[in-house]
Amino acid sequence: MQYGSELLALAVYLAAGQFLPLKRASELLSTLAGHRVSQAILLSAEARAASRLRATEQAIFRLIQHSAVAHMDETGCFVEQKLHYLHDLSTPASSHYTVHKKRGRGAFHGIGFLPAYDGVAVHDGCETYRDHRYPCDHALCCAHLLRALTFLEEEEQRKWAGKFKRLLLDMKAAKQRAGHALPP
């Protein structure tokens, strides 16, 4: 049985874009198409799509690598029931995701971004980002800082953390009202 490009595109979207497990994506497509769509067909469609997008993926990676400021974060995910990490590199215009078995230096070197990046790396402050061998400057992600301040305020009863959090949010609001440039 051969499937049309629209059905295969939907298959890739369900599995890779909506993160449906292969079994559920296969069941849904079988229901929608009226034909059994095997998990092997889904994996094959994903592999073909990935191959066709490789040049685009590499171009996005290079755009972020040459940006003045890049945001980075990682979160745990499971691949074949084993813990891996989804690494996110982004700018306001582009995002690049890589799954790697490791979280810290091993991943940074395996992905190849941070050892060659010389802009400003915005991250959660995890110590592994601050390796002196990386040529970049660093900035703390305000979303992570606000989350930490909320914890300190609510769980540790630190009043100063709530005041600092409000100050940061007031500064953000002032910048948004002023536009891109604030007076000295």
VOBA-1610 file (N, C-alpha, C; in pm, whole numbers, padded with zeros to 5 digits, always signed):
BEGIN
Met+00086-00117+00000Met+00000+00000+00000Met+00091+00123+00000Gln+00061+00220-00085Gln+00133+00346-00086Gln+00041+00455-00032Tyr+00100+00543+00044Tyr+00024+00653+00103Tyr+00065+00783+00034Gly-00030+00875+00025Gly-00002+01004-00037Gly+00083+01093+00051Ser+00139+01194-00009Ser+00228+01285+00066Ser+00154+01359+00177Glu+00025+01389+00156Glu-00051+01459+00261Glu-00068+01373+00385Leu-00096+01245+00366Leu-00113+01154+00480Leu+00020+01136+00552Leu+00127+01122+00476Leu+00258+01106+00539Leu+00301+01233+00612Ala+00267+01348+00555Ala+00297+01475+00624Ala+00219+01483+00755Leu+00093+01442+00754Leu+00013+01439+00876Leu+00074+01341+00976Ala+00122+01228+00928Ala+00185+01130+01016Ala+00306+01190+01088Val+00391+01259+01013Val+00509+01322+01072Val+00467+01431+01171Tyr+00367+01510+01134Tyr+00318+01615+01222Tyr+00267+01557+01353Leu+00189+01451+01347Leu+00133+01392+01469Leu+00243+01338+01560Ala+00340+01269+01502Ala+00445+01208+01582Ala+00550+01309+01627Ala+00600+01390+01534Ala+00711+01480+01567Ala+00662+01617+01616Gly+00550+01664+01564Gly+00501+01796+01603Gly+00410+01794+01724Gln+00325+01694+01734Gln+00233+01685+01847Gln+00278+01581+01950Phe+00391+01516+01924Phe+00452+01421+02017Phe+00360+01304+02054Leu+00275+01264+01959Leu+00193+01145+01983Leu+00283+01023+01977Pro+00266+00929+02069Pro+00341+00803+02056Pro+00307+00737+01923Leu+00400+00662+01869Leu+00381+00601+01737Leu+00255+00514+01732Lys+00231+00440+01839Lys+00113+00353+01839Lys-00016+00434+01828Arg-00025+00544+01903Arg-00146+00628+01898Arg-00158+00699+01764Ala-00045+00748+01710Ala-00049+00814+01579Ala-00093+00713+01473Ser-00043+00591+01481Ser-00081+00487+01386Ser-00230+00457+01394Glu-00282+00446+01517Glu-00425+00420+01535Glu-00510+00534+01480Leu-00470+00658+01507Leu-00545+00774+01459Leu-00546+00779+01307Leu-00431+00759+01247Leu-00423+00762+01100Leu-00503+00649+01038Ser-00501+00532+01101Ser-00581+00420+01051Ser-00729+00455+01054Thr-00772+00521+01161Thr-00912+00562+01173Thr-00946+00667+01068Leu-00859+00766+01050Leu-00886+00875+00956Leu-00877+00829+00810Ala-00778+00745+00779Ala-00753+00707+00640Ala-00830+00582+00599Gly-00877+00507+00697Gly-00947+00384+00664Gly-00855+00271+00625His-00725+00289+00645His-00625+00186+00615His-00530+00177+00734Arg-00479+00057+00757Arg-00383+00040+00865Arg-00251+00108+00825Val-00206+00199+00909Val-00078+00267+00888Val+00015+00219+00997Ser+00116+00142+00960Ser+00203+00079+01060Ser+00299+00180+01122Gln+00351+00143+01237Gln+00450+00227+01303Gln+00577+00235+01218Ala+00608+00131+01145Ala+00725+00132+01056Ala+00709+00237+00947Ile+00587+00251+00894Ile+00561+00355+00794Ile+00582+00493+00855Leu+00536+00511+00980Leu+00555+00640+01048Leu+00703+00670+01067Leu+00779+00572+01111Leu+00923+00593+01130Leu+00993+00625+00998Ser+00953+00558+00894Ser+01011+00583+00762Ser+00977+00725+00714Ala+00854+00767+00734Ala+00813+00903+00694Ala+00890+01008+00773Glu+00909+00983+00903Glu+00987+01077+00986Glu+01131+01086+00936Ala+01190+00972+00905Ala+01329+00970+00858Ala+01344+01045+00726Arg+01248+01026+00635Arg+01255+01098+00507Arg+01238+01248+00528Ala+01146+01287+00616Ala+01126+01430+00644Ala+01251+01490+00707Ala+01310+01418+00801Ala+01432+01467+00866Ala+01544+01485+00765Ser+01557+01391+00674Ser+01660+01400+00571Ser+01639+01523+00483Arg+01514+01546+00444Arg+01483+01661+00358Arg+01503+01794+00430Leu+01493+01793+00561Leu+01505+01917+00639Leu+01646+01942+00694Arg+01738+01851+00668Arg+01872+01862+00726Arg+01939+01996+00693Ala+01934+02040+00569Ala+01998+02168+00532Ala+01931+02285+00604Thr+01799+02280+00617Thr+01727+02386+00688Thr+01766+02386+00835Glu+01773+02268+00895Glu+01812+02256+01036Glu+01952+02312+01058Gln+02043+02281+00969Gln+02180+02333+00981Gln+02185+02484+00962Ala+02104+02538+00873Ala+02100+02684+00853Ala+02046+02754+00978Ile+01944+02697+01041Ile+01889+02755+01165Ile+01996+02752+01274Phe+02067+02641+01286Phe+02174+02628+01385Phe+02279+02738+01364Arg+02321+02758+01239Arg+02421+02862+01209Arg+02369+03002+01239Leu+02241+03028+01207Leu+02183+03160+01239Leu+02190+03189+01388Ile+02154+03091+01469Ile+02158+03110+01614Ile+02302+03123+01660Gln+02391+03044+01603Gln+02532+03048+01644Gln+02597+03182+01613His+02546+03253+01512His+02602+03383+01478His+02521+03500+01535Ser+02423+03471+01619Ser+02341+03578+01678Ser+02415+03640+01796Ala+02381+03765+01825Ala+02445+03836+01936Ala+02400+03780+02071Val+02276+03733+02078Val+02221+03678+02202Val+02148+03548+02167Ala+02175+03443+02244Ala+02107+03315+02224Ala+02060+03262+02359His+01937+03217+02361His+01881+03157+02482His+01901+03007+02475Met+01930+02946+02588Met+01950+02801+02588Met+01893+02740+02715Asp+01839+02622+02698Asp+01782+02550+02811Asp+01776+02403+02774Glu+01754+02320+02871Glu+01739+02178+02846Glu+01636+02123+02943Thr+01570+02018+02900Thr+01471+01953+02985Thr+01478+01803+02959Gly+01451+01727+03061Gly+01455+01582+03049Gly+01344+01531+02960Cys+01374+01425+02886Cys+01275+01356+02803Cys+01317+01210+02793Phe+01226+01127+02752Phe+01259+00985+02743Phe+01265+00943+02596Val+01372+00871+02564Val+01391+00813+02431Val+01410+00664+02455Glu+01317+00586+02401Glu+01320+00441+02421Glu+01333+00407+02569Gln+01256+00476+02650Gln+01245+00456+02795Gln+01373+00488+02871Lys+01463+00565+02811Lys+01587+00607+02877Lys+01590+00759+02882Leu+01636+00813+02995Leu+01642+00958+03012Leu+01744+01020+02918His+01699+01118+02843His+01782+01201+02756His+01746+01345+02789Tyr+01805+01439+02715Tyr+01774+01580+02736Tyr+01744+01647+02603Leu+01637+01724+02602Leu+01602+01804+02486Leu+01666+01941+02507His+01764+01974+02423His+01836+02100+02432His+01774+02200+02336Asp+01741+02317+02386Asp+01678+02423+02308Asp+01775+02539+02295Leu+01801+02578+02173Leu+01878+02700+02142Leu+01783+02791+02069Ser+01773+02918+02109Ser+01675+03003+02041Ser+01713+03150+02043Thr+01654+03219+01947Thr+01653+03366+01939Thr+01506+03402+01924Pro+01471+03529+01921Pro+01329+03562+01899Pro+01275+03509+01765Ala+01363+03486+01667Ala+01317+03445+01535Ala+01338+03296+01503Ser+01424+03227+01579Ser+01459+03090+01543Ser+01471+03002+01667Ser+01440+02875+01648Ser+01460+02775+01754Ser+01523+02651+01695His+01613+02591+01771His+01679+02468+01729His+01673+02372+01847Tyr+01627+02250+01820Tyr+01615+02149+01924Tyr+01705+02030+01891Thr+01774+01981+01993Thr+01857+01863+01978Thr+01834+01773+02098Val+01818+01644+02074Val+01809+01548+02183Val+01947+01486+02202His+01993+01484+02326His+02124+01428+02357His+02113+01346+02484Lys+02198+01246+02497Lys+02196+01160+02615Lys+02241+01233+02741Lys+02316+01340+02724Lys+02371+01410+02840Lys+02313+01550+02852Arg+02339+01610+02969Arg+02285+01742+02997Arg+02391+01851+02993Gly+02510+01828+03042Gly+02611+01931+03061Gly+02714+01938+02951Arg+02843+01942+02993Arg+02953+01963+02899Arg+02955+01862+02785Gly+02928+01736+02817Gly+02926+01633+02713Gly+02828+01667+02603Ala+02712+01715+02642Ala+02610+01754+02544Ala+02654+01880+02469Phe+02706+01978+02541Phe+02748+02103+02477Phe+02851+02075+02368His+02944+01987+02398His+03047+01956+02299His+02992+01867+02188Gly+02903+01776+02224Gly+02841+01689+02123Gly+02755+01767+02025Ile+02681+01865+02077Ile+02596+01949+01992Ile+02682+02047+01914Gly+02790+02095+01976Gly+02884+02183+01908Gly+02848+02330+01908Phe+02754+02370+01992Phe+02713+02510+01992Phe+02796+02594+02089Leu+02789+02564+02214Leu+02848+02650+02317Leu+03000+02665+02306Pro+03076+02561+02273Pro+03221+02579+02261Pro+03263+02678+02152Ala+03174+02704+02054Ala+03208+02795+01944Ala+03130+02925+01949Tyr+03043+02942+02048Tyr+02955+03060+02052Tyr+03025+03174+02125Asp+03026+03293+02063Asp+03094+03407+02128Asp+03000+03525+02156Gly+02869+03502+02153Gly+02773+03606+02188Gly+02738+03600+02337Val+02617+03640+02370Val+02569+03635+02508Val+02477+03513+02522Ala+02515+03421+02608Ala+02436+03300+02634Ala+02342+03328+02752Val+02213+03323+02725Val+02112+03345+02830Val+02065+03207+02874His+02079+03179+03004His+02047+03045+03053His+02004+03050+03198Asp+01983+02933+03256Asp+01931+02923+03392Asp+02038+02939+03500Gly+02161+02961+03462Gly+02267+02981+03560Gly+02334+02852+03604Cys+02295+02742+03545Cys+02358+02613+03577Cys+02510+02627+03557Glu+02586+02577+03652Glu+02731+02596+03653Glu+02799+02544+03527Thr+02747+02439+03466Thr+02815+02384+03348Thr+02814+02480+03229Tyr+02721+02575+03226Tyr+02722+02675+03119Tyr+02840+02771+03134Arg+02888+02787+03255Arg+02988+02890+03284Arg+03133+02842+03272Asp+03155+02735+03203Asp+03290+02683+03183Asp+03375+02793+03119His+03489+02822+03180His+03575+02931+03131His+03630+02907+02991Arg+03621+02783+02942Arg+03669+02754+02806Arg+03572+02801+02699Tyr+03449+02833+02738Tyr+03351+02882+02639Tyr+03374+03031+02618Pro+03380+03075+02492Pro+03415+03215+02463Pro+03301+03315+02482Cys+03185+03272+02526Cys+03069+03361+02534Cys+03062+03437+02666Asp+02979+03541+02664Asp+02939+03609+02787Asp+02810+03543+02835His+02769+03573+02958His+02653+03505+03015His+02551+03605+03069Ala+02426+03566+03062Ala+02316+03642+03123Ala+02220+03542+03184Leu+02164+03578+03297Leu+02069+03490+03365Leu+01931+03509+03305Cys+01865+03400+03274Cys+01729+03403+03220Cys+01634+03453+03328Cys+01560+03558+03297Cys+01470+03617+03397Cys+01355+03524+03433Ala+01310+03441+03340Ala+01203+03346+03374Ala+01251+03249+03482His+01374+03201+03470His+01430+03112+03572His+01449+03188+03703Leu+01496+03312+03695Leu+01514+03392+03816Leu+01381+03416+03886Leu+01278+03451+03811Leu+01146+03474+03871Leu+01092+03346+03937Arg+01115+03233+03874Arg+01072+03105+03932Arg+01144+03079+04064Ala+01274+03106+04068Ala+01351+03087+04191Ala+01305+03184+04299Leu+01278+03309+04261Leu+01231+03408+04359Leu+01093+03370+04413Thr+01007+03318+04327Thr+00875+03272+04373Thr+00889+03161+04475Phe+00979+03068+04449Phe+01003+02960+04545Phe+01051+03017+04678Leu+01150+03106+04673Leu+01202+03164+04797Leu+01095+03241+04874Glu+01011+03313+04800Glu+00904+03390+04864Glu+00798+03299+04926Glu+00753+03201+04850Glu+00639+03119+04894Glu+00679+03004+04986Glu+00789+02938+04957Glu+00826+02820+05034Glu+00922+02852+05149Glu+01009+02948+05129Glu+01108+02984+05231Glu+01069+03108+05311Gln+00955+03169+05272Gln+00903+03288+05340Gln+01005+03403+05342Arg+01077+03420+05233Arg+01175+03529+05221Arg+01106+03649+05159Lys+01077+03750+05240Lys+01005+03868+05191Lys+01084+03943+05085Trp+01217+03949+05101Trp+01299+04021+05004Trp+01283+03964+04863Ala+01260+03832+04854Ala+01247+03769+04722Ala+01122+03821+04651Gly+01012+03839+04724Gly+00890+03893+04665Gly+00910+04037+04619Lys+00981+04115+04700Lys+01008+04254+04662Lys+01096+04261+04538Phe+01196+04176+04532Phe+01285+04174+04417Phe+01210+04130+04292Lys+01122+04032+04307Lys+01042+03984+04194Lys+00954+04097+04141Arg+00887+04170+04229Arg+00803+04282+04187Arg+00885+04390+04119Leu+01005+04418+04171Leu+01094+04516+04108Leu+01128+04474+03964Leu+01164+04348+03945Leu+01198+04300+03811Leu+01078+04312+03716Leu+00960+04277+03765Leu+00840+04286+03681Leu+00803+04431+03650Asp+00823+04521+03747Asp+00800+04664+03723Asp+00899+04719+03619Met+01025+04675+03627Met+01125+04719+03529Met+01090+04669+03390Lys+01042+04545+03381Lys+01001+04490+03252Lys+00884+04569+03195Ala+00787+04602+03278Ala+00671+04680+03233Ala+00715+04819+03186Ala+00809+04881+03259Ala+00857+05014+03220Ala+00927+05008+03084Lys+01005+04905+03062Lys+01072+04890+02933Lys+00970+04869+02821Gln+00869+04788+02846Gln+00766+04765+02744Gln+00691+04893+02711Arg+00664+04975+02813Arg+00595+05102+02787Arg+00685+05198+02709Ala+00815+05194+02735Ala+00907+05288+02672Ala+00947+05244+02531Gly+00922+05120+02496Gly+00968+05068+02367Gly+01103+05002+02383His+01182+05005+02278His+01308+04932+02282His+01419+05004+02358Ala+01413+05134+02371Ala+01523+05207+02436Ala+01468+05281+02558Leu+01541+05266+02668Leu+01506+05340+02789Leu+01604+05455+02804Pro+01558+05569+02854Pro+01652+05678+02881Pro+01745+05638+02996Pro+01865+05695+03000Pro+01959+05659+03108Pro+01898+05684+03244
//
